Amino acid sequence: MRKAIYPGSFDPVTTGHIDVIQRATRLYDQIVIGVAKTPPKKPFFSLEERVDFLVSSFVNQDKVLVETLEGLAVEFAKKHQAEIIVRGLRAVSDFEHEFQMAQLNRKLDPDIETVFIIASPNSAYLSSSIVKEIAQYKGSVKGLVPPKVEEGLKKKFGFSYS
Ligand code: ADP
């Protein structure tokens, strides 16, 4: 059984993340999504909301498991008997941070490999922050996020899309 973890903030999950997860399920038997309890930036959505958005995006998909992540990704991987950390790469701007993280995780545990999935052209421009920015100004995020996230953004910003 080949297991991989996919750690991140998912604040909130976008169709870009979903694309990475779905493509990763073709490579591995199980993907354990690790939703960071305390991401580097103060999250907009609570941990419960971020987890719930992911859980409702993957109902009936037994290859995908959603868990909360506190602490180091390598420890989370070991806890789930996973040898792979999946991350997504959009543009060169992602590279520096991802390179550093991958090297650091390798230093922490050389038995765990980081594997990068290159963003699909139709979601390479997507990020959780851009989605929040659009919603903040009442723009439509339809198709950029799962329907439940769209609802969640509407609720938070107190409006409904036409
Ligand atoms: P983090 O705070 O750990 O960067 P994110 O939720 O922002 O968490 O992202 C998790 C991972 O998903 C990162 O590797 C990021 O590069 C990747 N990612 C984010 N958005 C996309 C996208 N649209 N396409 C592909 N990968 C993405």
Residues whose N, C-alpha, C, O or C-beta is under 5 A from the ligand:
A	BS01	ADP	P7 G8 S9 F10 D11 G16 H17 V20 R87 G88 L89 D94 I117 A119 S123 A124 L126 S127
